Amino acid sequence: MPGSLPPEGRRARARPSPVNLPRRLIAALVLATCAVGAAPATASNQTVFLHATEYVFLPERVAIKPGESVVWNSPGSEERHNVRFEHETDRQEPATAFVTAPRIFPTAGDYRYYCEVHGGPGGSGMHGWVHVNATGEPPPLAKFAVWPNPAVTGELVTFDATASTATAGRSITSYEWDFNANGSYGDPDDATGTSPTTSRTFLLAQDLKVGLRVTDSQGATGVFTRWVTIQPALGPRPDPPASTDPGPPASPAPQPQPEPQQPAPQTGTALSGATATSDAFSFRAPATARRAKGVPVILTCAGRCRFSATLSITARVARKTRLGRRAMTLGTARGTLTAAGTKSLTVRLAPRTRRRMARLATVPALLKVTVVGPSGATTRKQRSVRLKR
């Protein structure tokens, strides 16, 4: 009939616009399309959704062929998000809710990106990958944990890569490690076959970049690196060498009285090879701690020292967890050692701070320890601590 729409037009008019759908329905559609932990999508012209409440990209990894494109969509989100690629130096401004223009990737490679508001470089927080290769298939994902980290010289350090995964229908056939920080994975002594775990002992204090390369059953590879800190070992002061003097003469000459000596450090608490007036120190703290009990810290000085420990969160973590917009100090503790030895202290969170965190399962924090040694020199060290309910 005149003026009537063709069937295509009638269907188009009857279909509700996505912007008018209830927010819960949009979130349900997103989750149904791209569930967390699902296998990475592999078709061309991929769409990555920004979850409205969980601060994740869905899916976290997509794979395309050179020349194909990816679009980022943020349906129903009230949070500010953006997409920032690590290899780019230009800043991409955040947006409240957006659909990006298709981004074409002409060159093969692995491109890591993150949301500047809720994530960071190196796979921190809200992040994702775009894998571009000739097959359009995602490579295996390499990951490993280190315990303990930091460690001390001579201590057995365990590397566990069981979190590494292969694409659905494939399996990881080999794990190869790089403990020399040279980017080479060809050393047979560092290949563990199909075993995802290995252990090493390091004799030098250093910050070491360790790499892992995994290979799947189709020959595709994935690489992951992380830093491991090796600190000086604790141990007793070495005994003086045995004397080769046969003994005093028959009529020994009077000897001057020795000057008073400072008390010797307790066995097992001085740094190996250090004197009792050394500025060297070391500290231990757990990787996770309960907020109600605080963070226990064991500090060892090779001489008298004054020390303080501060627990804080960065501005990025504060924004991500909705605790504020700036960096926050969660708790402090301080103490003094009058001679070489070990001191235990606990950095406690104020009750008001714990109440503000009650809705959060975990909060990543930073523990900083500052020591002023006998010479007046100030030394600082730090490590990450995850605060649990």
ZAMAR-868961 format. One record per residue (C-alpha): residue number from 1; x, y, z. Coordinates in nm, 2 decimals. Example, Ala and Ser with C-alpha at 12.3 -4.5 7.8 and 13.67 -1.06 7.14 Angstrom:
<pts>
PT    nr        x        y        z
PT     1     1.23    -0.45     0.78
PT     2     1.37    -0.11     0.71
</pts>
This chain:
<pts>
PT    nr        x        y        z
PT     1     0.00     0.00     0.00
PT     2     0.13     0.36    -0.06
PT     3     0.35     0.50     0.20
PT     4     0.40     0.16     0.37
PT     5     0.75     0.06     0.47
PT     6     0.91    -0.25     0.32
PT     7     0.95    -0.55     0.56
PT     8     1.31    -0.44     0.63
PT     9     1.19    -0.10     0.74
PT    10     0.91    -0.24     0.96
PT    11     1.15    -0.46     1.14
PT    12     1.40    -0.18     1.19
PT    13     1.13     0.05     1.33
PT    14     1.00    -0.23     1.56
PT    15     1.35    -0.31     1.70
PT    16     1.42    -0.10     2.02
PT    17     1.73     0.11     2.02
PT    18     2.01    -0.03     2.25
PT    19     2.03     0.30     2.43
PT    20     1.67     0.25     2.55
PT    21     1.72    -0.09     2.69
PT    22     1.73    -0.13     3.07
PT    23     2.08    -0.12     3.20
PT    24     2.05    -0.46     3.36
PT    25     1.94    -0.61     3.03
PT    26     2.24    -0.45     2.86
PT    27     2.48    -0.59     3.12
PT    28     2.32    -0.93     3.09
PT    29     2.36    -0.93     2.71
PT    30     2.73    -0.83     2.75
PT    31     2.79    -1.11     2.99
PT    32     2.61    -1.36     2.78
PT    33     2.82    -1.26     2.47
PT    34     3.16    -1.24     2.65
PT    35     3.17    -1.42     2.98
PT    36     3.47    -1.36     3.20
PT    37     3.73    -1.62     3.15
PT    38     3.59    -1.74     2.82
PT    39     3.82    -1.84     2.54
PT    40     3.94    -1.53     2.34
PT    41     3.73    -1.45     2.04
PT    42     3.91    -1.50     1.71
PT    43     3.68    -1.36     1.43
PT    44     3.76    -1.04     1.24
PT    45     3.64    -0.69     1.34
PT    46     3.62    -0.78     1.71
PT    47     3.41    -0.59     1.96
PT    48     3.54    -0.55     2.32
PT    49     3.29    -0.45     2.58
PT    50     3.38    -0.24     2.89
PT    51     3.19    -0.40     3.18
PT    52     2.96    -0.14     3.35
PT    53     3.05    -0.24     3.71
PT    54     3.33    -0.50     3.72
PT    55     3.62    -0.29     3.57
PT    56     3.72    -0.55     3.31
PT    57     3.74    -0.57     2.93
PT    58     3.53    -0.85     2.78
PT    59     3.70    -1.05     2.64
PT    60     4.03    -0.97     2.79
PT    61     4.21    -1.10     2.48
PT    62     4.11    -1.09     2.11
PT    63     4.30    -1.21     1.81
PT    64     4.28    -1.08     1.45
PT    65     4.47    -1.09     1.13
PT    66     4.68    -0.80     1.00
PT    67     4.45    -0.54     0.84
PT    68     4.15    -0.63     1.06
PT    69     4.00    -0.41     1.32
PT    70     3.87    -0.39     1.68
PT    71     3.60    -0.17     1.83
PT    72     3.56    -0.09     2.21
PT    73     3.20    -0.04     2.33
PT    74     3.08     0.08     2.67
PT    75     2.71     0.01     2.70
PT    76     2.53     0.14     3.01
PT    77     2.84     0.24     3.19
PT    78     2.84     0.54     3.43
PT    79     3.21     0.52     3.50
PT    80     3.48     0.69     3.30
PT    81     3.69     0.46     3.09
PT    82     3.94     0.49     2.80
PT    83     4.17     0.27     2.60
PT    84     4.54     0.34     2.62
PT    85     4.80     0.13     2.44
PT    86     5.13     0.08     2.61
PT    87     5.34     0.13     2.29
PT    88     5.19     0.47     2.22
PT    89     5.31     0.79     2.37
PT    90     5.01     1.01     2.29
PT    91     4.74     1.03     2.56
PT    92     4.39     0.92     2.48
PT    93     4.13     1.11     2.69
PT    94     3.88     0.92     2.90
PT    95     3.51     0.92     2.80
PT    96     3.20     0.86     3.01
PT    97     3.05     0.61     2.77
PT    98     3.17     0.55     2.41
PT    99     3.19     0.34     2.11
PT   100     3.53     0.39     1.95
PT   101     3.59     0.40     1.57
PT   102     3.72     0.07     1.43
PT   103     4.09     0.06     1.50
PT   104     4.28    -0.12     1.22
PT   105     4.60    -0.32     1.31
PT   106     4.81    -0.35     0.99
PT   107     5.11    -0.51     1.15
PT   108     5.15    -0.84     1.33
PT   109     5.23    -0.82     1.70
PT   110     5.09    -0.84     2.06
PT   111     4.94    -0.51     2.17
PT   112     4.87    -0.46     2.54
PT   113     4.64    -0.18     2.65
PT   114     4.47    -0.06     2.96
PT   115     4.21     0.19     3.10
PT   116     4.40     0.48     3.26
PT   117     4.13     0.53     3.52
PT   118     4.10     0.17     3.64
PT   119     4.43     0.01     3.53
PT   120     4.79     0.06     3.45
PT   121     5.07    -0.07     3.23
PT   122     5.22    -0.41     3.27
PT   123     4.88    -0.59     3.31
PT   124     4.77    -0.40     3.62
PT   125     4.40    -0.36     3.68
PT   126     4.17    -0.31     3.39
PT   127     4.37    -0.42     3.09
PT   128     4.36    -0.63     2.77
PT   129     4.55    -0.77     2.47
PT   130     4.51    -0.75     2.09
PT   131     4.70    -1.03     1.92
PT   132     4.76    -0.98     1.55
PT   133     4.90    -1.27     1.35
PT   134     4.86    -1.45     1.02
PT   135     4.62    -1.71     1.16
PT   136     4.40    -1.49     1.37
PT   137     4.44    -1.74     1.66
PT   138     4.54    -1.62     2.00
PT   139     4.87    -1.75     2.14
PT   140     4.90    -1.92     2.47
PT   141     4.89    -1.69     2.77
PT   142     5.21    -1.71     2.98
PT   143     5.20    -1.62     3.35
PT   144     5.39    -1.72     3.66
PT   145     5.41    -1.65     4.03
PT   146     5.73    -1.62     4.25
PT   147     5.77    -1.72     4.61
PT   148     5.93    -1.57     4.81
PT   149     5.97    -1.23     4.64
PT   150     6.18    -1.06     4.76
PT   151     6.41    -1.34     4.86
PT   152     6.76    -1.35     5.01
PT   153     7.08    -1.49     4.87
PT   154     7.11    -1.86     4.91
PT   155     6.73    -1.91     4.96
PT   156     6.54    -2.15     4.74
PT   157     6.30    -1.95     4.51
PT   158     6.00    -2.12     4.35
PT   159     5.86    -2.02     4.01
PT   160     5.51    -2.15     3.94
PT   161     5.35    -2.11     3.59
PT   162     5.04    -2.32     3.65
PT   163     4.83    -2.00     3.57
PT   164     4.95    -2.01     3.21
PT   165     4.67    -2.12     2.97
PT   166     4.63    -2.23     2.61
PT   167     4.35    -2.16     2.37
PT   168     4.05    -2.40     2.38
PT   169     4.14    -2.72     2.21
PT   170     4.51    -2.68     2.27
PT   171     4.75    -2.76     2.55
PT   172     5.09    -2.62     2.66
PT   173     5.37    -2.86     2.57
PT   174     5.67    -2.68     2.70
PT   175     5.79    -2.42     2.96
PT   176     6.12    -2.24     2.90
PT   177     6.27    -2.00     3.15
PT   178     6.52    -1.71     3.12
PT   179     6.71    -1.66     3.44
PT   180     7.00    -1.47     3.28
PT   181     6.79    -1.16     3.19
PT   182     6.92    -1.18     2.83
PT   183     6.59    -1.26     2.65
PT   184     6.72    -1.60     2.55
PT   185     6.52    -1.92     2.61
PT   186     6.75    -2.17     2.44
PT   187     6.94    -2.29     2.75
PT   188     6.85    -2.66     2.81
PT   189     6.91    -2.62     3.18
PT   190     6.62    -2.37     3.20
PT   191     6.37    -2.58     3.01
PT   192     6.13    -2.77     3.23
PT   193     5.93    -2.96     2.96
PT   194     5.57    -3.00     3.06
PT   195     5.63    -2.92     3.42
PT   196     5.51    -2.56     3.51
PT   197     5.72    -2.53     3.82
PT   198     6.09    -2.49     3.89
PT   199     6.32    -2.36     4.17
PT   200     6.64    -2.17     4.17
PT   201     6.89    -2.04     4.43
PT   202     7.06    -1.70     4.36
PT   203     7.40    -1.61     4.52
PT   204     7.41    -1.24     4.43
PT   205     7.19    -0.97     4.57
PT   206     7.02    -0.81     4.26
PT   207     6.70    -0.71     4.09
PT   208     6.66    -0.98     3.83
PT   209     6.42    -0.98     3.53
PT   210     6.29    -1.34     3.48
PT   211     6.12    -1.45     3.16
PT   212     5.89    -1.74     3.07
PT   213     5.81    -1.87     2.73
PT   214     5.53    -2.13     2.68
PT   215     5.46    -2.32     2.36
PT   216     5.12    -2.48     2.28
PT   217     5.04    -2.80     2.08
PT   218     5.02    -2.60     1.76
PT   219     5.36    -2.44     1.80
PT   220     5.23    -2.09     1.91
PT   221     5.43    -1.92     2.18
PT   222     5.36    -1.67     2.46
PT   223     5.61    -1.48     2.67
PT   224     5.58    -1.32     3.02
PT   225     5.84    -1.14     3.23
PT   226     5.85    -1.01     3.59
PT   227     6.11    -0.87     3.83
PT   228     6.25    -1.07     4.12
PT   229     6.43    -0.90     4.41
PT   230     6.72    -1.09     4.58
PT   231     6.84    -0.92     4.90
PT   232     7.15    -0.99     5.11
PT   233     7.13    -1.29     5.33
PT   234     7.12    -1.28     5.71
PT   235     7.37    -1.48     5.90
PT   236     7.62    -1.48     6.20
PT   237     7.93    -1.27     6.18
PT   238     8.22    -1.49     6.06
PT   239     8.46    -1.61     6.34
PT   240     8.81    -1.46     6.33
PT   241     9.08    -1.69     6.17
PT   242     9.27    -1.92     6.40
PT   243     9.60    -1.78     6.52
PT   244     9.93    -1.93     6.40
PT   245    10.13    -1.77     6.68
PT   246    10.30    -2.04     6.89
PT   247    10.24    -1.85     7.21
PT   248    10.37    -1.56     7.41
PT   249    10.74    -1.53     7.49
PT   250    10.88    -1.65     7.82
PT   251    10.90    -1.30     7.96
PT   252    10.62    -1.11     7.78
PT   253    10.64    -0.73     7.78
PT   254    10.35    -0.55     7.94
PT   255    10.06    -0.50     7.70
PT   256     9.84    -0.19     7.69
PT   257     9.48    -0.25     7.81
PT   258     9.24    -0.28     7.52
PT   259     8.98    -0.01     7.47
PT   260     8.62    -0.10     7.57
PT   261     8.44    -0.28     7.28
PT   262     8.07    -0.24     7.18
PT   263     7.86    -0.55     7.25
PT   264     7.88    -0.80     6.97
PT   265     7.57    -0.84     6.76
PT   266     7.34    -1.13     6.84
PT   267     7.40    -1.45     6.64
PT   268     7.20    -1.47     6.32
PT   269     7.09    -1.11     6.31
PT   270     7.39    -0.92     6.15
PT   271     7.43    -0.90     5.78
PT   272     7.70    -1.14     5.66
PT   273     8.03    -0.96     5.64
PT   274     7.89    -0.63     5.80
PT   275     8.02    -0.47     6.11
PT   276     7.80    -0.37     6.40
PT   277     7.80    -0.01     6.28
PT   278     7.69    -0.09     5.93
PT   279     7.39     0.09     5.77
PT   280     7.27    -0.23     5.60
PT   281     6.92    -0.36     5.69
PT   282     6.66    -0.60     5.56
PT   283     6.29    -0.65     5.63
PT   284     6.03    -0.92     5.58
PT   285     5.65    -0.88     5.54
PT   286     5.38    -1.12     5.41
PT   287     5.24    -1.08     5.06
PT   288     4.89    -1.08     5.20
PT   289     4.76    -0.96     5.54
PT   290     4.42    -0.92     5.71
PT   291     4.31    -0.56     5.75
PT   292     4.18    -0.62     6.10
PT   293     4.52    -0.75     6.22
PT   294     4.75    -0.52     6.03
PT   295     5.07    -0.60     5.84
PT   296     5.35    -0.76     6.05
PT   297     5.70    -0.65     5.97
PT   298     6.03    -0.81     6.09
PT   299     6.32    -0.57     6.05
PT   300     6.69    -0.65     6.09
PT   301     6.96    -0.39     6.12
PT   302     7.34    -0.46     6.12
PT   303     7.39    -0.18     6.37
PT   304     7.18     0.06     6.58
PT   305     6.91     0.22     6.37
PT   306     6.58     0.41     6.37
PT   307     6.31     0.29     6.14
PT   308     5.95     0.37     6.03
PT   309     5.71     0.17     5.82
PT   310     5.42     0.33     5.62
PT   311     5.13     0.14     5.45
PT   312     4.96     0.33     5.17
PT   313     4.77     0.30     4.84
PT   314     4.83     0.49     4.52
PT   315     4.60     0.75     4.37
PT   316     4.51     0.50     4.10
PT   317     4.41     0.23     4.35
PT   318     4.21     0.49     4.55
PT   319     4.02     0.59     4.24
PT   320     3.96     0.23     4.13
PT   321     3.83     0.12     4.47
PT   322     3.63     0.44     4.51
PT   323     3.82     0.53     4.83
PT   324     3.91     0.87     4.70
PT   325     4.10     1.06     4.43
PT   326     4.44     1.09     4.59
PT   327     4.70     0.86     4.74
PT   328     4.62     0.76     5.10
PT   329     4.83     0.66     5.40
PT   330     4.66     0.37     5.58
PT   331     4.89     0.33     5.88
PT   332     5.23     0.38     6.02
PT   333     5.47     0.23     6.28
PT   334     5.81     0.32     6.40
PT   335     6.08     0.20     6.64
PT   336     6.45     0.19     6.74
PT   337     6.72    -0.07     6.77
PT   338     7.01     0.03     7.00
PT   339     7.24    -0.24     6.86
PT   340     7.24    -0.49     6.58
PT   341     6.94    -0.72     6.60
PT   342     6.59    -0.79     6.49
PT   343     6.27    -0.60     6.57
PT   344     5.90    -0.70     6.51
PT   345     5.63    -0.44     6.46
PT   346     5.28    -0.42     6.31
PT   347     5.14    -0.15     6.09
PT   348     4.78    -0.12     6.18
PT   349     4.49     0.04     6.00
PT   350     4.27     0.28     6.17
PT   351     3.91     0.15     6.24
PT   352     3.77     0.43     6.02
PT   353     3.99     0.32     5.73
PT   354     3.88    -0.05     5.78
PT   355     3.52     0.05     5.77
PT   356     3.56     0.24     5.44
PT   357     3.72    -0.08     5.30
PT   358     3.45    -0.32     5.43
PT   359     3.29    -0.36     5.09
PT   360     3.62    -0.46     4.92
PT   361     3.74    -0.81     4.92
PT   362     4.11    -0.71     4.87
PT   363     4.30    -0.39     4.83
PT   364     4.65    -0.37     4.68
PT   365     4.88    -0.16     4.91
PT   366     5.24    -0.05     4.92
PT   367     5.46    -0.10     5.23
PT   368     5.75     0.14     5.26
PT   369     6.03     0.10     5.52
PT   370     6.27     0.38     5.60
PT   371     6.58     0.32     5.81
PT   372     6.83     0.58     5.95
PT   373     7.16     0.40     6.02
PT   374     7.44     0.48     6.27
PT   375     7.61     0.70     6.01
PT   376     7.29     0.90     5.96
PT   377     7.24     0.76     5.61
PT   378     6.87     0.71     5.52
PT   379     6.78     0.39     5.32
PT   380     6.43     0.30     5.19
PT   381     6.29    -0.02     5.06
PT   382     5.93    -0.12     4.97
PT   383     5.71    -0.42     4.87
PT   384     5.35    -0.48     4.77
PT   385     5.10    -0.62     5.02
PT   386     4.75    -0.73     4.94
PT   387     4.50    -0.64     5.22
PT   388     4.22    -0.89     5.27
PT   389     3.90    -0.88     5.48
</pts>
